[in-house]
Amino acid sequence: MKFRRMLHRFFALLQFRVLQPLGALRIAVGSLAAAALVALMSLTPLAPANAHDAVEKVEPADGSTVASVPAAVKLTLNNTPIALGAEVLVKDETGTSQSLGPVVIEDNHFAQAVKAGAPAGRYTVEWRIVSSDSHPTGGEAVLAAGALMTGRYVRRNPRGGKRDDGNGARQ
């Protein structure tokens, strides 16, 4: 019985004097390691995010007035898009599509034919493509055929949400 009590006291003393300080040491070392990791990560420069493909040129130019309805609308991207699901709609003032046939993609250029005899007036060109980095992207441009008007290019988020003026400013 006495031996049991001595053994019990020995283990209690061992736990109090040896094991508890080791637990506190583990916590201190873990906290120091976490602080060092955070400090190291704050010193590491962040890489800039890569932007998705963007339309560099619209023909006829966005906001322009042309003498007659063009035979085709052409767009140029900064990279070659993926042909899957590419769509360009050329809509007249009433919202009727004046697009003719499928979108033609060659390298980083894509074109949409316009119906012959399309009426003069304001046109909205809307596009949606899959960019070379496999993200969907889209936008719109406005032009006038045979009438004066002003407009500007805006890139919109194809999943909804706010629009982007191409310089990162949200509208």
N, C-alpha and C positions, 0 to 999 in steps of 0.2 A: 504494500500500500504506500509506504513511504517512498519507494522507488518510483511508483507511478506519479506521485505528487511532484517529485523532483524532475521527472521527465517532462511533465506538463509545464512546470515553471521554466525549464530549459527552453522548450519550444516557444513559449510565450515571450521569453526574453529574446530569443533568436529572431522572432517575428518583429518585435518592437525595435530592437537595436540594429538589425541587419536588413531585413526585408523591406520595411517601411521606407527607410532612406533610399533604397534602390528604386522603389516606385517613384519617389519624388525626383530622383536623378533622371529616370526615364522620361518623366514629364518635362523636366527642364531641357534635356537634350533634344526631345521632340520639338519643343517650342523654338529652340534656337535653330534647328534645322529648317523649320517652316519659315521663320523670319529670314534666314539666309536665302531660301528659295524665292521668297517674295522680293527681296532686295535684288537678287540676280535677274529676275524676270523684269523688274522695272528698269534695269540698265540695258536690256536687250532692245534694240530698235525694232519697231513694228514694221512689217512689210506693207506697202500700200496695197489696197484691194484692187484686183484687176477688174476693169470695167467690161461690161458686155459689149458686143458689137454695136456699132452705131451707124446710122445713115449719114453719109457725108455729103450727098448731093441728090437733089430731086430735079427731074426735068419733065416738064417745065418747072422753073424755080417756084418755090413756095411763095405765095403772096403776089405772084406775077399775073399779068393780064396778057393773054395771047390773042391774036387776031381770030383764030378759029379753034375748034376743039382739036386737040392733038390726036394723031393716029395711035399713039402709045404714051404711057407714062413710064419713065425710067428712073430707077433708084440705084445709087451706088453706096455700098457699105464699106467699112474699113477692113473687113475680112469676108471670106467666102461663106455664105450661110448654108445650112443644111436644107435641102430641097423639100424634105418631109413637111407637109402641112403649110407650105408657103401660100399666102393669100394676099391679093391686092384688090381692093374694091375702089372703083372710080364711080362716085355717086354724084348725080346732078342735084339741083336745088330741091327737088321733090323727094330726094332720098332714093331714087330709082338707080339701080346699078347700071352703068353704061360699060362695064367691063365685058370683054369679048375673049373667050377661051381661057386656057390656063396661064399661069404665071410662067415666064421663060427666065431661067436662071443660067447665067454664064459667068463663071468665076465669081467676082464680088459684085456683079451687076445683075439686076433683075428688072423685068419689064412686063407691063400689062397692056395688052392691046385694048383700044377703045372702039366701041361700035361706030360704024360709019353713019353719018347723019344724026349724031347725038346733038341735042339742042344747045344753043349758046347759053351762057349764064355762069353761075358760080358752081364750082366742083370741089368736092372733098375727096381726097385720095387717102384711103386708110390701108395700112399694111400690117401684117402679122407674119413673122417668120421665126424660124428656129435658128438662133445664132450659132456660130462655129463652136462655142463653148457649151452648146446644147440647151441654152436657156431661151425661152420664148421672149420675143421682143416685138414691139409694134409702135406705131405712131400714125400721124396724119399730117397732111399738108393741104393747103387751100389755094385754089387758083381760079381765075376767071377766064372765060373764053368769050371774046366779043363784048366784054363789059368791063368798066373800071371797078376795082376793088383793092383792098389791102388785106393782108393776112400774114401769118407767120407759122413756122414749123413748131410743133410740139410733139414730144415723145411721151407716150403714156404707158403706164404699167398695164400689161395685158391681163393681169389678174385683178384689176380694179385698183382703187386707191387714187392717190394724188398723181398729178401729171408733172413732168419734168421738162424744163425748157431747153434741155441739152447741155446746160452749164451747171447742173446740179441744183438749181433753184426750184423749189416746189411751188406749184400753183394751187 
